[in-house]
Amino acid sequence: MRALFPGSFDPVTQGHRDVLRRAAVLFDEVVICVMFNPNKTGRFPVTERLNRLRAAATGLSNVTVDSHTGGLLVDYCRRAGIDVVIRGVRGVHDLEYEMPMARMNYELAGVETFFLAADPGLAHVSSTLVTAVGQQNRLANDD
């Protein structure tokens, strides 16, 4: 069974790496895919995110890396013959955000969503937080 692990991955975090490693054990093939999110401002170019994802997938022979920056997630799934989407969830807030999308993906294309609970030691990590800490570190080093 093929599964899609979509996200903006801006930047790739330890949490993303954890979900990817765990999903690679559960599915025959995992496609990790940089998607366009109109609600987020991209900090890193797509090519850099793809390179970081390839590095994160090192040693995972059943993982491929791709991007889809135009159209719906279900469009990509239909084209690639993928019936399952993997989503990592850190808590109730993530689940509340993900559930309507999961229902819509199922209604539009029969695509199921497989939720993986975040590793408790990484549940506090988000791309937004990683970026904010990095920016603060750069500012502190400039002083």
Backbone as CSV, one residue per row, in Angstrom:
resi,resn,N_x,N_y,N_z,CA_x,CA_y,CA_z,C_x,C_y,C_z
1,MET,0.845,-1.179,0.000,0.000,0.000,0.000,0.893,1.246,0.000
2,ARG,0.543,2.197,-0.868,1.275,3.460,-0.966,0.580,4.511,-0.118
3,ALA,1.392,5.337,0.547,0.849,6.403,1.389,1.566,7.702,1.081
4,LEU,0.858,8.793,1.255,1.398,10.129,1.037,1.556,10.821,2.386
5,PHE,2.741,11.360,2.627,2.990,12.182,3.813,3.212,13.605,3.310
6,PRO,2.134,14.422,3.286,2.225,15.773,2.742,2.528,16.802,3.831
7,GLY,3.057,17.927,3.420,3.270,19.035,4.349,4.024,20.150,3.664
8,SER,4.130,21.265,4.362,4.944,22.358,3.820,6.419,22.113,4.132
9,PHE,6.707,21.431,5.235,8.073,21.070,5.623,9.001,22.280,5.551
10,ASP,8.580,23.341,6.202,9.261,24.631,6.106,9.610,25.166,7.495
11,PRO,10.614,24.635,8.146,11.589,23.626,7.714,11.189,22.220,8.144
12,VAL,11.987,21.246,7.712,11.833,19.863,8.144,12.267,19.801,9.610
13,THR,11.452,19.147,10.447,11.749,19.066,11.881,12.027,17.621,12.296
14,GLN,12.476,17.453,13.525,12.665,16.117,14.085,11.321,15.377,14.143
15,GLY,10.251,16.108,14.401,8.922,15.496,14.404,8.556,14.920,13.045
16,HIS,8.872,15.660,11.966,8.625,15.146,10.614,9.442,13.876,10.386
17,ARG,10.701,13.910,10.786,11.579,12.743,10.598,11.032,11.527,11.352
18,ASP,10.535,11.758,12.561,9.986,10.676,13.364,8.759,10.058,12.688
19,VAL,7.833,10.889,12.247,6.630,10.380,11.573,7.021,9.639,10.301
20,LEU,7.969,10.164,9.545,8.409,9.519,8.310,8.995,8.136,8.593
21,ARG,9.869,8.035,9.576,10.488,6.739,9.912,9.417,5.726,10.337
22,ARG,8.482,6.159,11.140,7.433,5.248,11.614,6.502,4.844,10.478
23,ALA,6.167,5.777,9.611,5.287,5.461,8.476,5.967,4.504,7.504
24,ALA,7.280,4.640,7.328,8.016,3.772,6.409,7.971,2.312,6.851
25,VAL,7.799,2.078,8.147,7.677,0.716,8.669,6.270,0.159,8.406
26,LEU,5.286,1.036,8.384,3.888,0.603,8.293,3.375,0.418,6.868
27,PHE,3.963,1.145,5.904,3.452,1.122,4.532,4.518,0.589,3.573
28,ASP,4.048,0.018,2.454,4.973,-0.502,1.451,5.804,0.614,0.831
29,GLU,5.149,1.737,0.574,5.840,2.900,0.014,5.258,4.167,0.628
30,VAL,6.130,5.108,0.934,5.715,6.411,1.444,6.284,7.475,0.518
31,VAL,5.409,8.328,0.033,5.823,9.490,-0.745,5.708,10.687,0.185
32,ILE,6.840,11.307,0.488,6.814,12.518,1.307,6.838,13.680,0.323
33,CYS,5.863,14.569,0.457,5.612,15.538,-0.602,5.457,16.953,-0.051
34,VAL,6.263,17.864,-0.582,6.129,19.280,-0.243,4.895,19.807,-0.966
35,MET,3.971,20.335,-0.177,2.735,20.882,-0.722,2.713,22.388,-0.491
36,PHE,1.941,23.084,-1.284,1.756,24.528,-1.125,0.614,24.770,-0.163
37,ASN,0.864,25.586,0.845,-0.172,25.961,1.802,-0.386,27.468,1.692
38,PRO,-1.537,27.907,1.154,-1.766,29.342,0.966,-1.843,30.115,2.288
39,ASN,-2.006,29.394,3.406,-2.077,30.055,4.708,-0.712,30.253,5.346
40,LYS,0.338,29.782,4.685,1.688,29.910,5.232,2.576,30.654,4.249
41,THR,3.473,31.450,4.797,4.468,32.135,3.983,5.721,31.271,3.961
42,GLY,6.139,30.862,2.780,7.314,30.008,2.665,8.586,30.723,3.079
43,ARG,9.371,30.079,3.921,10.646,30.648,4.359,11.793,30.072,3.561
44,PHE,11.684,28.800,3.192,12.737,28.136,2.424,12.206,27.796,1.045
45,PRO,13.038,27.898,0.014,12.590,27.503,-1.328,12.244,26.016,-1.362
46,VAL,11.347,25.653,-2.248,10.910,24.261,-2.360,12.110,23.344,-2.608
47,THR,13.058,23.761,-3.431,14.217,22.907,-3.725,15.019,22.594,-2.464
48,GLU,15.147,23.553,-1.573,15.864,23.310,-0.319,15.087,22.348,0.575
49,ARG,13.774,22.517,0.630,12.954,21.600,1.431,13.054,20.175,0.897
50,LEU,13.035,20.031,-0.428,13.169,18.703,-1.037,14.512,18.076,-0.678
51,ASN,15.580,18.861,-0.736,16.905,18.348,-0.380,16.949,17.909,1.080
52,ARG,16.339,18.687,1.962,16.310,18.322,3.385,15.476,17.061,3.614
53,LEU,14.399,16.910,2.857,13.588,15.699,2.975,14.345,14.475,2.462
54,ARG,15.094,14.639,1.371,15.911,13.519,0.875,16.918,13.088,1.936
55,ALA,17.515,14.066,2.602,18.460,13.743,3.679,17.739,13.025,4.818
56,ALA,16.528,13.463,5.153,15.757,12.827,6.223,15.360,11.403,5.859
57,ALA,15.233,11.121,4.566,14.810,9.799,4.100,15.991,8.858,3.855
58,THR,17.197,9.307,4.114,18.371,8.460,3.912,18.207,7.160,4.703
59,GLY,18.419,6.052,4.013,18.300,4.742,4.653,16.901,4.159,4.626
60,LEU,15.935,4.914,4.142,14.554,4.427,4.045,14.283,4.104,2.576
61,SER,14.507,2.862,2.194,14.464,2.478,0.783,13.073,2.571,0.158
62,ASN,12.042,2.608,0.973,10.682,2.654,0.436,10.085,4.069,0.477
63,VAL,10.941,5.081,0.625,10.486,6.475,0.676,10.968,7.214,-0.562
64,THR,10.036,7.936,-1.191,10.390,8.834,-2.285,9.972,10.249,-1.900
65,VAL,10.619,11.220,-2.509,10.388,12.628,-2.203,9.854,13.306,-3.456
66,ASP,8.837,14.155,-3.278,8.218,14.836,-4.414,7.660,16.178,-3.948
67,SER,7.129,16.941,-4.888,6.456,18.200,-4.550,5.199,18.333,-5.405
68,HIS,4.248,19.081,-4.869,2.987,19.354,-5.568,2.541,20.732,-5.098
69,THR,2.802,21.716,-5.908,2.529,23.086,-5.482,1.343,23.709,-6.207
70,GLY,0.605,22.908,-6.962,-0.587,23.424,-7.624,-1.695,22.401,-7.589
71,GLY,-2.836,22.774,-7.090,-3.961,21.841,-7.024,-4.128,21.240,-5.651
72,LEU,-5.160,20.450,-5.531,-5.510,19.836,-4.256,-4.678,18.592,-3.978
73,LEU,-4.577,18.258,-2.718,-3.908,17.039,-2.298,-4.552,15.828,-2.970
74,VAL,-5.876,15.794,-3.053,-6.552,14.644,-3.672,-6.233,14.543,-5.160
75,ASP,-5.932,15.663,-5.823,-5.504,15.621,-7.230,-4.202,14.834,-7.348
76,TYR,-3.278,15.127,-6.441,-2.000,14.411,-6.435,-2.244,12.927,-6.157
77,CYS,-3.066,12.636,-5.171,-3.347,11.242,-4.814,-3.944,10.478,-5.986
78,ARG,-4.894,11.070,-6.666,-5.512,10.411,-7.822,-4.465,10.121,-8.889
79,ARG,-3.663,11.132,-9.202,-2.648,10.997,-10.254,-1.612,9.932,-9.895
80,ALA,-1.242,9.852,-8.617,-0.189,8.930,-8.177,-0.726,7.574,-7.720
81,GLY,-2.048,7.406,-7.689,-2.622,6.143,-7.251,-2.419,5.883,-5.767
82,ILE,-2.564,6.928,-4.966,-2.384,6.835,-3.515,-3.742,6.962,-2.834
83,ASP,-4.004,6.049,-1.893,-5.301,6.024,-1.207,-5.237,6.398,0.264
84,VAL,-4.027,6.644,0.800,-3.870,6.934,2.219,-2.962,8.150,2.395
85,VAL,-3.387,9.051,3.262,-2.590,10.221,3.638,-2.167,10.048,5.092
86,ILE,-0.917,10.307,5.371,-0.378,10.215,6.725,-0.303,11.611,7.314
87,ARG,-0.799,11.759,8.527,-0.700,13.039,9.233,-0.211,12.782,10.650
88,GLY,0.807,13.495,11.043,1.262,13.455,12.421,0.460,14.462,13.228
89,VAL,0.036,14.064,14.412,-0.729,14.977,15.272,-0.048,15.064,16.633
90,ARG,0.096,16.317,17.099,0.756,16.567,18.381,-0.234,16.666,19.529
91,GLY,-1.475,16.949,19.220,-2.473,17.101,20.276,-3.834,17.396,19.684
92,VAL,-4.751,17.775,20.554,-6.137,18.020,20.169,-6.239,19.136,19.136
93,HIS,-5.427,20.186,19.279,-5.476,21.304,18.333,-5.174,20.821,16.912
94,ASP,-4.129,19.996,16.754,-3.800,19.456,15.430,-4.946,18.601,14.903
95,LEU,-5.524,17.778,15.761,-6.609,16.901,15.335,-7.836,17.698,14.896
96,GLU,-8.155,18.762,15.621,-9.276,19.618,15.227,-9.035,20.266,13.868
97,TYR,-7.794,20.612,13.585,-7.429,21.204,12.295,-7.490,20.150,11.182
98,GLU,-7.010,18.941,11.477,-6.876,17.891,10.460,-8.180,17.178,10.121
99,MET,-9.085,17.039,11.077,-10.293,16.235,10.853,-11.169,16.735,9.696
100,PRO,-11.462,18.031,9.598,-12.280,18.467,8.450,-11.601,18.173,7.106
101,MET,-10.275,18.326,7.055,-9.565,18.023,5.806,-9.622,16.534,5.498
102,ALA,-9.484,15.706,6.536,-9.559,14.257,6.343,-10.931,13.864,5.796
103,ARG,-11.973,14.450,6.365,-13.333,14.147,5.889,-13.526,14.587,4.443
104,MET,-13.021,15.770,4.115,-13.162,16.282,2.750,-12.378,15.433,1.755
105,ASN,-11.150,15.028,2.108,-10.364,14.174,1.215,-11.080,12.854,0.951
106,TYR,-11.741,12.334,1.975,-12.489,11.093,1.804,-13.710,11.316,0.912
107,GLU,-14.436,12.398,1.157,-15.638,12.697,0.357,-15.282,12.959,-1.107
108,LEU,-14.195,13.679,-1.354,-13.812,14.035,-2.722,-13.240,12.869,-3.510
109,ALA,-12.438,12.032,-2.834,-11.695,11.027,-3.598,-11.555,9.679,-2.902
110,GLY,-12.219,9.473,-1.767,-12.084,8.204,-1.070,-10.724,8.005,-0.424
111,VAL,-9.979,9.091,-0.245,-8.647,9.024,0.357,-8.799,8.992,1.877
112,GLU,-8.266,7.936,2.492,-8.295,7.795,3.944,-7.142,8.587,4.562
113,THR,-7.304,8.979,5.812,-6.230,9.653,6.548,-5.825,8.770,7.716
114,PHE,-4.528,8.545,7.830,-3.941,7.734,8.887,-3.208,8.682,9.824
115,PHE,-3.705,8.809,11.050,-3.100,9.723,12.022,-2.071,8.990,12.866
116,LEU,-0.893,9.577,12.971,0.157,9.064,13.849,0.356,10.068,14.975
117,ALA,0.224,9.596,16.208,0.457,10.470,17.361,1.941,10.790,17.453
118,ALA,2.233,12.046,17.711,3.625,12.490,17.829,4.302,11.807,19.004
119,ASP,5.589,11.594,18.850,6.414,11.135,19.962,6.282,12.181,21.060
120,PRO,5.947,11.800,22.289,5.763,12.788,23.364,6.968,13.711,23.559
121,GLY,8.155,13.190,23.301,9.353,14.012,23.444,9.518,15.053,22.357
122,LEU,8.740,14.919,21.279,8.820,15.862,20.158,7.526,16.627,19.938
123,ALA,6.516,16.387,20.759,5.192,16.962,20.545,5.183,18.486,20.615
124,HIS,6.164,19.071,21.230,6.218,20.534,21.343,6.855,21.187,20.120
125,VAL,7.436,20.408,19.227,8.178,20.940,18.087,7.243,21.223,16.921
126,SER,7.365,22.418,16.350,6.641,22.773,15.129,7.592,23.542,14.230
127,SER,7.292,23.565,12.937,8.129,24.333,12.001,8.163,25.800,12.391
128,THR,7.025,26.330,12.833,6.952,27.737,13.232,7.859,28.000,14.422
129,LEU,7.836,27.110,15.397,8.686,27.272,16.581,10.163,27.149,16.218
130,VAL,10.516,26.180,15.393,11.911,26.007,14.974,12.407,27.258,14.258
131,THR,11.590,27.828,13.398,11.962,29.045,12.678,12.138,30.218,13.642
132,ALA,11.219,30.378,14.579,11.298,31.482,15.539,12.560,31.391,16.386
133,VAL,12.891,30.195,16.853,14.107,30.011,17.654,15.339,30.322,16.815
134,GLY,15.346,29.861,15.565,16.469,30.139,14.670,16.652,31.634,14.434
135,GLN,15.549,32.351,14.255,15.628,33.797,14.043,16.155,34.504,15.283
136,GLN,15.721,34.077,16.459,16.199,34.685,17.698,17.688,34.415,17.886
137,ASN,18.129,33.218,17.557,19.550,32.892,17.664,20.390,33.743,16.721
138,ARG,19.900,33.962,15.503,20.626,34.806,14.543,20.703,36.235,15.039
139,LEU,19.595,36.744,15.586,19.592,38.116,16.132,20.559,38.255,17.290
140,ALA,20.573,37.259,18.180,21.472,37.303,19.339,22.927,37.266,18.896
141,ASN,23.230,36.504,17.837,24.602,36.396,17.354,25.038,37.645,16.611
142,ASP,24.087,38.418,16.098,24.410,39.667,15.387,24.784,40.780,16.352
143,ASP,24.366,40.670,17.612,24.640,41.724,18.610,26.073,41.744,19.044
